[in-house]
Structure formats: C-alpha cells, structure tokens
Amino acid sequence: MSHEADQAILDALLAGEIDREQALERLRMRLDQGDAPRVENLQWARIDHDRARRRGFPEVIYGPGKTPEQIAEIIERLAARNPNVLCTRADAAGFEATKARLPAALHASLEWEPRSGLLSLWRARETRYPGTILVLSAGTADQRVAIEAQRCAEVMGNRVEALADVGVAGLHRLLGELPALERARVIICVAGFEAALPSVVAGLVHCPVIAVPTSTGYGASFEGLSALLSCLTSCAAGVTTVNIDNGFGAAYAATLINRIDAI
C-alpha cells in the first residue's frame, strides 16, 4: 500500500476533516484493494489512484480544457488519498471552485501561483529525497516557466534552489554561482531565445542537466521552436530536453532522478 495515501488519511483525521469512522472505512477500503491498480471512473475522467505507488507522486491534473468544477472534483478525490496534489496551468476560476469544494481545514494548504498557473494542495512539506534540484532561468521573462518547475519539484518532495537571470548574455552572473551548480544533483535550465544556457551549464557540472526551452524571444524564435532545436542539438553531451515551456515535465523528470536512491 502507498505510504503517502495512508498518511493522507491520518492527516485528514488529525485535522478534523473526517471522523474516526470515516478514517477506519478508508483504511479498510485500502486494505481490501491492496496493491491492485485502482482507477476511479467518473465517466468524463478516469483517476489513476495507483500512480503514486508506481511513480512516487499522484496523477497531476492538466488544467486547460477542463471546467473549474471538473478541476475541483478531481483535486478533491485525489486529496482524499494523497497529501499533495498538483494541477498545472489552472486559472483563478479553477482555484476558487476548488477552494469552495474542499473543507475549510484544507484552505491554508491550497495555493494558486498566478504567474505559472500552478494550483497545489501542499500538506506534506517534508523533504523526501536526498539531493538538491537546482532551477536556473536565463532571463526574467523565463520566470513563469521556472516557477512552475521549482514549485512542482518542491511539492513532489525535493529540496530545491533557484537562480534567476543567469543567462549567457552576462556569463559572469552564472560563473559567480559555481558552488550552487556543483552541489546540485540535478539541474533544470530554463531558457528562451537561442537557449544556450543548458549547453554552457552541462559543460561545467557533473550532474544531469534538463533543458526547458521557452517561447521567450523575438520573431525568428518562432515561439520557442528555435530554443527547442538549440537544446536538442546541444554540443554538450547528455543534455535532456523537454517540450517548450514544460516546467512541470522537467520537475517530474528531475524528481525521478533524485528519488532513485529512495526507491
């Protein structure tokens, strides 16, 4: 059984969100289900409750295309079995609908970050994995994607450091932070324009580097396509590249790397 799901039930009991009988019933259901795959069919969505056991973190909701009420219901159902829940690219309406649906005792743990659109229910805040994930952003305009990567990695249980505005247009800014680069276990590089930062960083460090090309840049950047191609054709060996503006994907990959020793 998933330790995180059991912890969520106990946390809910201690917080007064459920009573003793409800807690016992949920624990009985989990014992009956054992480690078998658990999918909750809502007709319009099928929630994969087994994903936390397989991947280390529950299913993450992609906000666009869903109504605020759908987002709220999925979060509520995931929160019943997991201490932390994430929804990416949510808007204010999704946040308000979720807040209205969840018990008042959970409101202090529910947060919406408007720049990135990340909606999180963050109850278990302890660090779960040993290494540090470092999130670098090339420019201030890349911050919305960098914040998504940073916050996702934090809610997933990682120790995270962040350095903003360390792009190659002023290389001395990056070189002045070498100690932070050297102590990281995984580095996420968020960069637009020609996205040279991941190549430079990968040539300096011993750890995995995950590149996140962004849609930042003028016309010939083609809304991030130039940055994507630059990252994919990096001359620095071993750079892994996620999709344009995909801070969540980078955080997830970095977490999988960081949790290897904890499995």
C-alpha positions as CSV (number, residue, x, y, z in Angstrom):
1,M,0.0,0.0,0.0
2,S,1.1,3.6,-0.6
3,H,2.6,5.2,2.5
4,E,1.5,8.6,1.1
5,A,-2.1,7.6,0.9
6,D,-2.2,6.2,4.4
7,Q,-0.6,9.4,5.6
8,A,-3.2,11.5,3.9
9,I,-6.0,9.6,5.7
10,L,-4.3,10.1,9.1
11,D,-3.6,13.8,8.4
12,A,-7.3,14.3,7.5
13,L,-8.3,12.6,10.7
14,L,-6.0,14.8,12.8
15,A,-7.1,17.9,11.0
16,G,-10.7,17.2,11.8
17,E,-11.7,16.8,8.1
18,I,-13.0,13.3,8.7
19,D,-14.1,11.5,11.8
20,R,-12.8,8.2,13.3
21,E,-15.3,6.0,11.5
22,Q,-14.6,7.6,8.1
23,A,-10.9,7.1,8.6
24,L,-11.4,3.5,9.5
25,E,-13.6,2.9,6.5
26,R,-11.0,4.5,4.2
27,L,-8.2,2.3,5.7
28,R,-10.4,-0.8,5.3
29,M,-11.0,0.1,1.6
30,R,-7.3,0.4,1.1
31,L,-6.6,-3.0,2.8
32,D,-9.3,-4.6,0.5
33,Q,-7.8,-3.0,-2.6
34,G,-4.2,-4.0,-1.7
35,D,-1.6,-3.1,-4.4
36,A,-4.0,-3.8,-7.3
37,P,-4.4,-0.9,-9.8
38,R,-7.1,1.5,-8.7
39,V,-8.9,3.6,-11.2
40,E,-11.9,5.7,-10.2
41,N,-14.2,6.1,-13.2
42,L,-16.1,9.4,-13.2
43,Q,-17.3,8.8,-16.8
44,W,-15.7,12.0,-18.0
45,A,-12.4,11.2,-16.3
46,R,-10.6,8.1,-15.0
47,I,-8.5,8.9,-12.0
48,D,-5.4,6.7,-11.6
49,H,-5.0,6.3,-7.9
50,D,-2.2,3.8,-8.2
51,R,0.2,6.3,-9.8
52,A,1.7,7.5,-6.5
53,R,2.8,3.9,-5.8
54,R,4.3,3.5,-9.3
55,R,5.8,6.9,-9.8
56,G,6.3,8.4,-6.4
57,F,3.6,11.1,-6.9
58,P,-0.1,11.0,-7.7
59,E,-1.6,11.9,-11.0
60,V,-1.1,15.5,-12.0
61,I,-4.0,17.4,-13.5
62,Y,-3.6,19.5,-16.7
63,G,-6.0,22.4,-16.2
64,P,-6.7,23.7,-19.8
65,G,-9.7,22.1,-21.4
66,K,-11.3,21.3,-18.0
67,T,-14.1,23.3,-16.4
68,P,-13.4,24.7,-12.9
69,E,-15.8,22.2,-11.5
70,Q,-14.0,19.3,-13.1
71,I,-10.7,20.5,-11.7
72,A,-12.2,20.9,-8.2
73,E,-13.7,17.4,-8.2
74,I,-10.5,15.7,-9.4
75,I,-8.5,17.5,-6.8
76,E,-11.0,16.6,-4.1
77,R,-10.8,12.9,-5.0
78,L,-7.0,12.8,-5.2
79,A,-6.7,14.7,-1.9
80,A,-8.8,12.0,-0.1
81,R,-5.9,9.6,-0.7
82,N,-2.8,11.8,-1.1
83,P,-1.3,14.6,1.0
84,N,-0.1,16.6,-2.0
85,V,-1.9,17.3,-5.3
86,L,-1.0,19.4,-8.3
87,C,-2.9,21.0,-11.2
88,T,-0.9,22.8,-13.9
89,R,-2.0,25.8,-15.9
90,A,-5.0,26.5,-13.8
91,D,-6.8,29.9,-13.7
92,A,-8.4,31.8,-10.9
93,A,-11.8,30.2,-11.6
94,G,-10.3,26.7,-11.0
95,F,-8.7,27.9,-7.8
96,E,-12.0,29.4,-6.5
97,A,-14.0,26.3,-7.4
98,T,-11.5,24.0,-5.7
99,K,-11.5,26.2,-2.6
100,A,-15.3,26.1,-2.4
101,R,-15.3,22.3,-2.7
102,L,-12.6,21.4,-0.2
103,P,-13.2,21.6,3.6
104,A,-12.1,24.8,5.3
105,A,-9.4,22.9,7.1
106,L,-7.6,22.4,3.8
107,H,-7.7,26.0,2.6
108,A,-4.4,27.0,4.2
109,S,-2.7,24.3,2.2
110,L,-4.3,25.2,-1.1
111,E,-2.3,27.7,-3.1
112,W,-2.5,29.2,-6.6
113,E,0.5,30.8,-8.2
114,P,-0.9,33.2,-10.9
115,R,2.3,33.7,-12.9
116,S,2.7,30.0,-13.7
117,G,-0.9,29.0,-13.1
118,L,0.1,26.2,-10.7
119,L,-2.6,25.1,-8.3
120,S,-1.3,23.0,-5.4
121,L,-2.6,21.3,-2.3
122,W,0.6,21.0,-0.3
123,R,0.1,19.3,3.1
124,A,3.2,17.1,3.5
125,R,6.1,19.6,3.2
126,E,9.0,17.5,4.4
127,T,11.9,16.8,2.0
128,R,11.6,13.2,0.8
129,Y,14.7,12.8,-1.3
130,P,18.4,13.4,-0.6
131,G,19.7,15.5,-3.4
132,T,19.1,19.2,-4.4
133,I,17.4,20.2,-7.6
134,L,18.7,23.5,-8.9
135,V,16.4,25.5,-11.2
136,L,18.2,28.1,-13.4
137,S,16.4,30.6,-15.5
138,A,18.2,32.6,-18.2
139,G,16.1,35.7,-18.1
140,T,13.4,37.3,-16.0
141,A,10.9,36.7,-18.9
142,D,11.5,32.9,-18.3
143,Q,10.4,33.1,-14.7
144,R,6.8,31.8,-15.3
145,V,8.2,28.5,-16.6
146,A,11.0,28.4,-14.0
147,I,8.5,29.0,-11.2
148,E,6.4,26.1,-12.4
149,A,9.4,23.8,-12.4
150,Q,10.5,25.0,-9.0
151,R,7.2,24.7,-7.3
152,C,6.3,21.3,-8.8
153,A,9.7,19.9,-7.7
154,E,9.1,21.3,-4.1
155,V,5.6,19.8,-3.8
156,M,6.9,16.5,-5.1
157,G,9.2,16.4,-2.1
158,N,12.5,17.7,-3.3
159,R,14.9,20.2,-1.8
160,V,15.0,23.0,-4.5
161,E,17.3,26.0,-5.0
162,A,16.6,28.6,-7.8
163,L,18.8,31.1,-9.5
164,A,17.2,33.7,-11.7
165,D,18.5,35.8,-14.6
166,V,21.8,33.9,-15.1
167,G,21.7,33.7,-18.9
168,V,24.7,33.8,-21.2
169,A,24.3,37.4,-22.2
170,G,26.1,38.1,-18.9
171,L,28.1,34.9,-18.4
172,H,29.8,36.2,-15.3
173,R,26.5,36.1,-13.4
174,L,26.4,32.3,-13.9
175,L,30.1,31.7,-13.2
176,G,29.7,33.6,-9.9
177,E,27.3,30.8,-8.8
178,L,29.5,27.8,-9.4
179,P,29.2,26.5,-5.8
180,A,25.5,26.1,-6.2
181,L,25.9,24.3,-9.6
182,E,28.5,21.9,-8.1
183,R,26.3,20.8,-5.1
184,A,23.2,20.1,-7.2
185,R,22.2,16.5,-8.0
186,V,20.0,17.6,-11.0
187,I,19.9,21.0,-12.8
188,I,16.9,22.3,-14.7
189,C,17.9,25.0,-17.2
190,V,15.0,27.3,-18.4
191,A,15.9,29.4,-21.4
192,G,14.4,31.1,-24.4
193,F,15.9,33.0,-27.4
194,E,18.7,30.7,-28.6
195,A,18.7,28.7,-25.3
196,A,22.5,28.5,-25.0
197,L,22.3,28.2,-21.2
198,P,21.8,24.4,-21.0
199,S,24.9,23.7,-23.2
200,V,27.1,26.0,-21.1
201,V,25.9,24.5,-17.8
202,A,26.3,20.9,-19.0
203,G,29.9,21.7,-19.8
204,L,30.6,22.8,-16.2
205,V,28.9,20.3,-14.0
206,H,28.9,16.6,-13.1
207,C,25.2,16.0,-12.7
208,P,22.3,15.5,-15.2
209,V,21.0,18.7,-16.9
210,I,17.4,19.0,-18.1
211,A,16.8,21.8,-20.6
212,V,13.4,23.6,-20.8
213,P,13.2,25.7,-24.0
214,T,10.8,28.6,-23.6
215,S,8.7,30.6,-26.0
216,T,10.5,33.8,-25.0
217,G,12.1,35.7,-27.9
218,Y,11.5,37.8,-31.0
219,G,10.0,36.7,-34.3
220,A,12.7,34.3,-35.5
221,S,12.5,32.4,-32.3
222,F,9.2,31.0,-33.7
223,E,7.5,30.9,-30.2
224,G,10.2,28.6,-28.8
225,L,11.0,26.4,-31.8
226,S,14.5,27.9,-32.1
227,A,15.2,27.3,-28.5
228,L,13.9,23.7,-28.7
229,L,16.1,22.9,-31.7
230,S,19.1,24.5,-30.0
231,C,18.6,22.3,-26.9
232,L,18.1,19.2,-29.0
233,T,21.3,19.8,-30.9
234,S,23.4,20.8,-27.9
235,C,27.1,20.1,-28.3
236,A,27.3,19.3,-24.6
237,A,26.8,15.6,-24.1
238,G,23.9,14.3,-22.1
239,V,21.5,17.2,-22.1
240,T,17.9,16.0,-21.8
241,T,15.3,18.3,-23.3
242,V,11.6,18.6,-22.5
243,N,8.9,20.3,-24.5
244,I,8.6,24.1,-24.9
245,D,7.5,25.9,-21.7
246,N,7.2,22.5,-19.9
247,G,8.4,23.3,-16.4
248,F,6.3,20.6,-15.0
249,G,7.8,17.9,-17.2
250,A,11.3,19.0,-16.2
251,A,10.4,18.9,-12.5
252,Y,8.9,15.4,-12.9
253,A,11.9,14.0,-14.7
254,A,14.3,15.6,-12.1
255,T,12.3,14.1,-9.3
256,L,12.5,10.6,-10.8
257,I,16.3,11.1,-11.0
258,N,16.5,12.4,-7.5
259,R,14.4,9.6,-5.9
260,I,16.4,6.7,-7.3
261,D,18.2,6.0,-4.0
262,A,14.9,6.3,-2.1
263,I,13.1,3.5,-4.1
